[in-house]
Amino acid sequence: MRTRSLVAALAASSIISLTSVAFAQRTITIRAGAVLDGKGGMQRNAVIVVEGSRIAKVGNASAETVTYDFPQYTLMPGMIDAHVHVGAHFGKDGRAVTPGETPAEAALYGVQNAYAMLMAGFTTVQSIGHPTDVPLRDAIASGRLPGPRLLTAVQPLTDTSLTVEQVRAHVRKNVVDGADVIKIFASKSIREGGGQTLSDEQILAACSEAKALGKRIWVHAHAASAVRASAIAGCTTVTHGSQITDAEAELMASRDTYFEPQTGLLLQNYLENKAHYLGIGNYNEAGFKFMEEGIPLNDAVFKLSLKHKNLKMTMGTDAVAGAHGRNANEVIHRVKLLGQPAMDGIIGVTSLNADAMGIADKVGSLGPGMEADMIVVAGDPLTDITALQRVVFVMKGGKVYRNVAAGQ
Ligand SMILES: [Zn+2]
């Protein structure tokens, strides 16, 4: 009697959660007009079979009934952004600095940004980084909050006065504090000209310590000299690289260094939101002039880099306040305006990013045993890359977070 009334109460109060518990291990089938596997493969009219949180099979569509059907649309792996700042936001007064804000208020903005990115089809993002990323990462991972799988650098290294041993100690501390990746600033901001800041020895110390601890390292570097030192030091990824020449592109390619240039969202977002940033630190008129002039320079660097066929160009937007949820703009800019083949742009935001982040055995492509992270976009991104902005279905770990494909 007691049990029966409990079940009845549960069913009445929470049908959704009861359903998700009861069917946690059920089989879900998704059919799509086209399926991109994230590694360059494409299949027409395919069915993905999901068992629990993982993909069991990718195969030809049969006449059987499926759980979700998208005959006109394209299914692909959930997108990955390897460089965001998940907590960055405009405060109550619309400004990008938020004095007086409570930690609870700040935390909610991080939750909001994470949700916006998930809804935009990004099922994994790497935040580069802030200590408050850690509880957010853990809350998402435990299923308490909806959001992309979150990786974090915790506390980036910016202090140029550290000794080599102190640099190593910084890396070790971050790992203890829960860092998935290490981030160092080896050059100034582009708003200050981008010159090298850390010495070659400091860069080498950080990269070798990270490697010794089995961690990847992202190096912020604009100046060509800082990019060279980072590639030689064996860092995982150079981010920005706005002042490189063919020589540095070739060096990164030969050293297997991933290159993460930004050209389609970061500076555009600052310019669109100028009023929210102007007057804060180096966000002055001179800084904005650097950024305005930076867009064509970044475009030129991207085009130069495209010519180096062995250079692995990943996709990290450096999304700050105002940019979360618009992450796909970077891929669209690369493909639509700068001539990157659409398939390469899609690989860059899926399997290649997973490679760079050390998680390619779980996410970034579609195949048996992979986590069931996938999205459906309205249209064919191979012929119209803007389809990446029309995300109608989002699944992460076998759970559907978005399905707005009415009429399909
Ligand atoms: Zn950044």
Boltz pocket constraint, residues with backbone or C-beta under 6 A from the ligand:
constraints:
  - pocket:
      binder: B
      contacts: [[A, 83], [A, 84], [A, 85], [A, 128], [A, 318]]
      max_distance: 6.0
